[in-house]
Amino acid sequence: MAHLRETWFFPTGDAVTATPTVVDGTVYVGSWDDYFYALDLATGHLRWKYRLTNQDAVTPYPGEKVRDISSDGGLVTSSAWFEPAAAGRPALVIFGGGYTLYALVASTGSLYWRHDYPGLPGPTPDPNADGARIFSSPVVTGGKVVFGVDTDGHKGSHGYVAAADVNTGDPVWVEQTDVDRSGTVLNDGCGSVWSSPTVLTDLNLVVFGTADCHFSNPSPLSEAVVALRVDDGAVAWVFRPGRADGRCDEDFGATANAGTDSAGRTDFLGVGSKDGTYYSLDPATGALEWSTNVVFGGFSGGFIATAAYDGTEVVGSTALGDYGRFESSGQVLCDPGNPRDTPRQEPTVHAFSAASGAVVWQADGAASFAPTTIAGGMAFNDPALDGPVMDVHQAATGKLLAQVRLVQESWSGIATVGDALVIGTGTDYSYQPSGVEVLTPGGRPPVVPTR
């Protein structure tokens, strides 16, 4: 691992925080610079790029030097789904850009369809006022593109989960998550869904995590794990932890991990929360099987990004801690009298037994907003505050094998393909040089897998 070297770097006009998707020797990824790219894995050469439609309510703007530090990202934070060709339809790459769901022809980058899924109610989407975004990375199941919509707390708007027809992008069903107990849509900026879907094929379910923005009296589907039926979007079950709802941010924003047995039956479902706890749930009912708390969590802490599951262990990183939210009265913390409620919380890397929730190992000093990848018995993650490096731990023991230098700091997940690691670079506060970086042993050209 100490011999991983850059093979190539492709520069973009702003940060790449979506995890790259690599299929048949092509890297597909979008950037905060309002473009979506297809790159040759072997050489880094541009195959094609597509210019997305502006949505001025989303900041930061491409290349903006004075950044909005409260922003969660630019126009594209959604990783692409590659959908193979079918009768009468070419292979597609499907992703979110702002509140628009796009499908591009994978071979050429030409637009196949697009459809707006705004957060503000009304007959016409308003890109100048509506800051809703599809942070969620879409998944195709049963001919439907399933994804979540996030409004980031903007009053007058609402979050939800939608399923679109894979051939047209038109909605098949929509399940509102910003509702009261009667099912009335509240349009109060809550119920956002910034997690990506996890499909439980044998149970015909898709599982999401949801957010909240009230900090008190949350709606019944806020700060919860929700399972929907793939066919019609009906709620199958809801899990909400038995915790007092105060003024803290306790979103489920990480994507749920799932595993199956040799017969294809889902035998593991787990997800981390910003409350610093990882929860294992019964896949069929949502009942709690175990939970393990590792840090206090808070507005910038807990499990923000997705952990990795290798069939035996779950490995994931928690973020910074509780920096509070800022209101007219000043800074508001979750629980100021609690000694665990601090801006920086350790440890930051955690491995759990998937069977029991017991902590297997932990490490300090590597708080992260990036998802974890496990491959080849190693766990890969990009720390948030350690400079432009990627940490590589032995997944079984936690031994730090290497800290690999990157061209820039990263909030992206790490795609592994053949002998290559493919990483997006750039963040809200360190956005140049941004782009896509590929690492291989010794920096040699990547071995492109063949089917």
N, C-alpha and C positions, 0 to 999 in steps of 0.2 A: 504493500500500500504506500510506503514511503516513496516508491518509484513512479507513482501516478504523475503524468505530465500532460500539459495541454497539447491536444492534437490540432485543434483549430478553435477560433473564436469568431463568431458572426456578430457584428455590432448592430444594435437597434437604436432608435431615437429616444428610448426611455426604458424603464425597468421591464424585465420579464419575470413575473412572479408565478405564473401558471406553470405547472409541471409539464415539460414537453411530452408529446405523444410520438412514439417512433413505430412506424409500420413499414415493412418492406424497403428498408433503407432510406426512408424519408422522415425527417423530423418536422412535426407540425406544432406550431406554438404561436400565440398572440402576445402582443406587447402593449404597454401603456402608451406607446407612440401612435396608437389607433390603426396599426397594421396587423394582419395575420400573415404568417410566413410558412413556406415549405422549403426545407433545406436538405441538401444531399448529406446523408450521415457520413459517408466516406470522406468527403472533401470540405464540407461546410459551404459549398456554393449554393447560391439562391436558385431554387427551382421556379418559384413564383411568389408573389405577395399580393394581398388584397387589402384595399383601403376600406375601413369601416365607416359607417355614418357617424357624424359628430353627435355627441350628447353633452351639451355645454354645462349641464347641471352636475356632471361628474368631474371631479378634480382629483389629482393635479392634471393640468393640461400637458400635452406632450412637450417635454423639454423645459418645462417651467422651472426656473431657478429658485424662486422663492416658493417653497413648498407648503402646502396645507398639511401640517403635521398630524391633524386629526383624521386625514383621509385614510381609508382602508385600501386604496388602490386606484389605478386608472381604469381605462375603458375595458381592458381584457384582463381578468384574473382567473377566468374559467379555462380549465384544461379541455382539450378537444377530445371528442369521441370519434373514432374511425368506424364507419359503418360500411361493410363490404357491399359490392354491387349486387343487385337483385334484378329480377326480370323487369326490363324496361327502365331501370334506374342505375346510374353509375355509382361507383364507390364515393362516399361523402365524408367530409370532416365537419362535425357539428359542434358548436361552441357558443358561449354567450359573449356579447360585446355590449356593455351597458345593459339596457333592458331589452335588447334585441337578440333573438335566437337566430343564428346563421347556419346554413348548410352550404358548403362549397364543394364543387367537384374536386375530388382529391387529386386527380392527375393534372388539372389545369388551373385551379383556383378560381374558376368562374362561379358566379352566384347561381346556386340551384334554387334555393328559396330563402326567405327571411321573414320573420314575424315578430312584431313588437309585443312584449309582455310588461306593460308599464305598472308602476306602483300607485300612481294617482288615478282615482276614478274619473270617468268621463269618456266621451266617444272618440276623442282624438288625443293620441300621446303628445306630450309637450316636452321635447328634449331640453328646453331651456329652464324648466322648473322641476322636472321629475328626475331625482337622483337615484331612482331604483336601478339595481344591477343584478345580473345573473352571475353572482360569485360562484354559484354551484356548478360543478362540472357535470354535464348531462350524461345520462346513460340511456341506451336504447334497449328496451325489453318488450316483447310482444308487439312489435311494430310501432311502439310509442317512444318518444323522446321525453324522459322524465327529468325534471330539474326544479330548483327552488328559486324564488325571487326575494331579494333583500332590499329594504327601503332605508336601512341605517337610521331608524328613529325619526324620520322626517314626518312631521305632523301632516295630516290630511291624506296620507298614503297607507298602504297595507302590504304585508308580505303574504306569500302563498306558495303552494306547490302546484305545478302544472304538468300535464302530459300532452305532447304534441304529436300529430301524425308524422311519421318519419318521411313520408313521401311529399308532404306539402307544408309542414310547419304549423298547420292550423290546430287550434286546441281541441283535444279529445275530451279532457276533463280538467277541472280546476278545483283544488281543495283549499279553501280559505283557512289561514292559520291565525289571522288577527280578528277573532270573533269573541262575542260574549257567550254565556252558557246557552242562549237560545239559538246561536248560530248566526246572529246578526254581525255583519262586517263593521268593525269599529272605525277604520280609517284614522287611527291615532298614531300611525308610524310604527306599530309593534308587530309581533308575530313574524318577524323576518326569518328567512331560511337561507343561511349562507353555507350550510353544509352541503355535501354532495350525496346523491342517493346511493344506498346499498341495497342491491336486489337479492332477495332470498327466493331463488327460483322454485324450489320445491314447495314453498308455502304461498307462492303467488303474491308476495309482499314486497314493498319497497319501503325502506326505513330512512327517516330523516331526523336531524336534530333541529330544534327551533330556538329562537332568541326572544328577548323581551326588552322593553325600554321603559316601563313604568317604575320598576323597582319596588312596587307594592301593588297588591290586588291584581296579579297577572291574570290574563285570560286563560281558559282551560288548556289551550294548546301551546302556551308560551313556556320557554325554558324547560322543554320536554323532549323526549324521544318518541316519535310518532311513526307507526306502521300503517301504511295505506295499501289497499288492494290494488294490484296493477290494473285490473280490468276497468274499474270505475272510479278509483280514487277514494272509495269509502274508508273511513277510519276503522282499522282492525283492533288496534290497541294503542294506549298512551301510557308512557312511564314518566312520572315526575318524582324526583327524589323527595323523601320526607324531610325537608329542611325548612326552616323558617324563612319566609320570603321577606327580606328587608330591602335595603336600598342598594344592594350589591348587584353586579353584573355576573350572572351565573348561566350564561348561554351554553347551549350545546351547539358549537360551531364546527367541531371536528367531525369528520365522516366516520360512521360506524365501521368497525372491523367485523368480518364474518368468516366462518370456516365451515367446511363440510366433511362428512365422513366418507368412507370408501363407496357408499351407496348413493352419494350425492345429497344426503340429508343435512340440513344446516345444524351443526352441533356446537357452534360458538357464535355469540353476538356480543360485542362490547364497544364502548365508546367513552371518551374522556370529556370532561366538562371544564368550563372556566372556574368552577369551584374547587379545582385541584384534585378531583376524584375521578378514578376510572371505574366504570360500572359494567358488570357482566349481566346480561338479561336473557331470559328464556326467549328464544326466537319466535315461538308460536304465540306466546301470551304477553310478553313484555315484563313478566314478573322478575324481580331482582334475584339474581343468584349469588352475587357477591359484589362488594364495593370496597375500594381501597383509596383512602385519602393520603396524598403525599405532600401537598403544600396548601396554604390558605387559599390561593387564587386571587381573583379580583379583576379590576377593569382591564388590566394589561397582563394578566397572569393565568395560571391554570393551563389546561390543555386547550390551546387555541387551534393548533394544527393537529393533523391526523397521526395517530400512532401506527406502527406496523405490527402485523401478526404473522408468525411463521408456522403456526400449527401447534406450537408448544408454549411459546412466550409472546407477550405483548411488550414492545419497546417503543417508548415515546418521550418527547421532550415537553416540558412546561415552559411557559414564557416568563416574562419579567416578574410581575407581582402587581400590587395595588398602588397605582399612581393616582387613583381617584378620578372623578369627573369634575369638571370645572363649571360652576354656575355663578350667578350674580353675587351669591353670598360667599363665593370662594371655593376652595377645594373640598370635595365631599368624598370621604373614604368609606369603605364598606363597614368596618367595625373598628373605629379608632382606638378602643380600649383593649383590643386583642393584640397580644405581643407577636402573633404570627402574621398580622396584617401589616406588611411592610412593602416598600417599593421593589426590593430585590429579595427573592425567595429561593432558598436552596433546600435540597438538591434540585437539579434541573433535568437530569436524564434518568429515566426509570424503566426497569424491566419487571414485569409481573408474570407469575405462573398463570397461564390461561385457565387452568383447572381450579385453582383455589384463590387467586388474587394475592397470594403471598409475594412480597417484594423479593426478587431474586438478586438484583444489584441496582446501585444508583451511582450517579456521578455529579460533580459540582461544576459550576462555571461555564455552562453551555446553554443558557436560556435561548429559546428559539421560537420563531413564528413559522417555521418551515415544517412540513411533514417529514416523517422518518421513512426510510427505505431499508428493508432487509434483503440482502442477496449474498449468496456464497458464504453464509455464516457470519456476515458482517452487517452492522447497523450504521447507516449513513445519515448525517444531518448537518445542516448549516446553522451554526450559532448566530444569534442576533448581534452580539456586542463584542465578539472576539476578532473583529476585522474580517477581511476576505478569506476565510478558511472553511473547509469542510472537515468535520470530525468523523473518524472511522473507529467504531468500537467493535470488539468481538461480541457478537450477540449473546452468546451463552454466559460470558463471564463479566462483561463490561470493561475489559482491558482496553485502554486507548491504544489503538494500533498506529494511528497516524493523524496528523493535522495537515491536510493538503491545501496548499495555497491556491486561491481562486483569483480571477482577474478583478472581481469586485464582490462586495457583500451580497448575500443571497437570501431571499425569502421563498425561493422555489423549491419544489420537491425535486428529487433526483431520479431520473429514469435510467434503468440499467438495461443494456441491450448488447448481447455478445460480450466483448471485453471492454465495452465503453460505458462511461457515465456521462449522461447528458443533463445539463444544469442550466436553468435560467439565472441571470445575474441582474443586480440592481434592486434598490429598495426605495422607500419614500424619501429617506434622508441621504442616500448615497446612490445616485441613479446614473452616474457616468464613470467609467464606461459600462454600459448595459448591453445585454445581448444574450447569446447562447454560447455556452462553453462546453467542449467535449474533452474528457480526460481518458487516457488509456495508459496501460503499462509502458513506461518509457516514451510516451508521446507518439507511438507508432500509429499508422492509419487504422481506424476501427475495422474489426472483422464484422462484415455485414451478414447477419444470419440469413439463410435461405429456408424457404418452407419445404 
